[in-house]
Amino acid sequence: MQDGVYGLESFERSLRRLQTDRVDLLMAHFIGSVEPLMPTLLDLKKAGRTRYIGITSVIPDQHPQLIEYMKKYPVDFVQVDYSLGSRSSAGDVFPVALERRIATMIAVPFGGGWNSLFRAIGGRALPPWAAEVGATSWSQLFLKYVIANPAVTCVIPGSTDLEHLEDNQAAGHGVVATAEQVRRIEAYWDQQG
């Protein structure tokens, strides 16, 4: 209960800082915080102080526990890792999210550890067929790959400057990659590794 009380104090402090009396989404950040915080999250949602509740985990080894919580609690969102270099969420978390109608927020779509996908491609030119999905940069191709999955609700790409922000936003325009195009992107990536 003490963790739940601490969670409520933290929530109240955040509301004061944000100068509001409610938020749209409140998440238990880290698998270990779910059990102690879930009663508080449920109460805050019931009271209308948050619209949605959820759980975050960006560690594939924690997916079994996350899935257990997705089945146990009425969560609206989960935040998970998913990228061209880390695809396990598509095989384990996404099917449960689709079945239970849980929205997915994608973290680290460029890979972990300081954008490892960018490091992996080095100075290679974008493949000419990337234009088929409207990608004019690697970040756009990486993001278009992620958003092509029907289980993906939204993506958190992160941006360090305005140029990155605009480049990332461009991935949300134009066509969504087809299943065949997704397989082509994966095959290209797997051959490069």
Protein Blocks (a to p, Z undefined) as FASTA:
>chain_A
ZZmmmmmmmmmmmmmmnopabdfbdcdehjklmmmmmmmmmmmmmnopafbdcdddfbfk
lmmmmmmmmmmpccfbdcddddfklmklmmmmmmmmmmnopacddehklogehilllmmn
mmaccdfklmmnopabfklmmmmmmmmpmkbmbdcebpabfklmmmmmmmmgcjdddfkl
mmmmmmmmmmmZZ
